[in-house]
Each structure stands twice: as C-alpha cells, then as structure tokens.
C-alpha cells in the first residue's frame, strides 16, 4: 500500500486464545454497523479462534478523519494487523467490509490466507444511473458513525470499472462469497459473477437478506466451519 496514506489507529476488540488461528471480522457501513454487529458471531468462534474485531474508520470508537477511501480503510486494517503481529488470517467482511477485505487481500496478500465476502455490492453495469451519495441529515448531538462515510464509499462502490473488482483475479487465496438471496438489495447474479472472478472462489447463499451473519449467526458460522474443513 502507498506509504503516504493517512494513518488512523483503529479501536478494536480481541477475543479467543492468543495462539489460535486468527479471524478478522470487518463490519458494514452505517449507524447500525460497527464491531458490535458481530456480537452474535463472536461467542460461536472465540472458543477456537483468535478474533480481531475493529471499528473501521468513521464508525464506533474509531477516529472520524473525514476521508473514507477503500484503500485507506484497508490500510488501517493492515496497520492494525502489523501492530498485532498477525499474518495469514482469515478476513471476513460484510457489505462494505467485504470490499475492504478484498482491497486488503490485493494490497497485502501476506496478511490474508483466506477471504470471506458477505453480500458485498459488486460494481454496477456500465450505463447504470448515478447513485445518490448525498449524506443524510446530520442530527444534533452524538451520532453512531460519521455520515460522511456514505458519499465516499457509495461513490467507490458505484464505479462500473472499479479497480478492486477488476483485479479480483489477483486474490488467489481460498475465497468464500456468501449471498443473502433474493431479498437482499445486492444483485445476486452480479455477486455470483464476482465470486467466479476469484481464482479459488466459491459462492453459497443463505436466504435471509443482506444481513446474513446478524440474522443467522449459527448458520453463518456453520458455513464457515464447513468451508474451512473443505479447504484444509
């Protein structure tokens, strides 16, 4: 990653045995999305995995620098893993976090031994109408996340020729793409094409909508464990 990316020190939580295989859990975007979105998953994995669960920049207790490029978010995670001495982790990302995980795997393949992309939005087809990136009204008083995250991230996700997706073939580690099925706002056909672009990609659907792991944590973790066993 470029050395001149502005550094942000992320707030994070650690769970599980220090000597266990490392799993990094990256949340999605918005007021309901910080590291607490993994609260129902953590107890199901922490018995035999070391979990690194950060608040991405602009969310939760992490800084709100006002700049929210995907490369910056991935660099934040890379710096955190470097500080923790982590290499070769399974990186699991939901929605926005899944795209951050892909960018991390492309920029720092030494940090990622396996990748899980949970119902993340692939780039739209060429000629799609522009996406509304106007920040919502900012209420007075504390807010759960920086609403300025939305324009930057949505603008990046709305690029038909987005570099992160175009370079999916560079991510050669085992990659599991989890779709939320027809009730998700994410186009599942495009998600399947993204999964096929990863050289070691597999797609599985849990038909519950976009928020797969919060709504079906047991099924989500069972899928991870089955996939890990098959890749082992």
C-alpha positions, 0 to 999 in steps of 0.5 A: 500500500502507498506509504503516504496514506493517512494513518488512523489507529483503529479501536478494536476488540480481541477475543479467543486464545492468543495462539489460535488461528486468527479471524478478522471480522470487518463490519458494514457501513452505517449507524447500525454497523460497527464491531458490535454487529458481530456480537452474535458471531463472536461467542460461536468462534472465540472458543477456537479462534483468535478474533480481531474485531475493529471499528473501521474508520468513521464508525464506533470508537474509531477516529472520524478523519473525514476521508473514507477511501477503500484503500485507506480503510484497508490500510488501517486494517493492515496497520492494525494487523502489523501492530498485532503481529498477525499474518495469514488470517482469515478476513471476513467482511460484510457489505462494505467490509467485504470490499475492504477485505478484498482491497486488503487481500490485493494490497497485502496478500501476506496478511490474508490466507483466506477471504470471506465476502458477505453480500458485498455490492459488486460494481454496477453495469456500465450505463447504470444511473448515478447513485445518490451519495448525498449524506443524510441529515446530520442530527444534533448531538452524538451520532453512531458513525460519521455520515460522511462515510456514505458519499465516499464509499457509495461513490467507490462502490458505484464505479462500473470499472472499479479497480478492486473488482477488476483485479479480483483475479489477483486474490488467489487465496481460498475465497468464500462469497456468501449471498443473502438471496433474493431479498437482499438489495445486492444483485445476486447474479452480479455477486455470483459473477464476482465470486467466479472472478476469484481464482479459488472462489466459491459462492453459497447463499443463505436466504435471509437478506443482506444481513446474513451473519446478524440474522443467522449467526449459527448458520453463518458460522456453520458455513464457515466451519464447513468451508474451512474443513473443505479447504484444509 
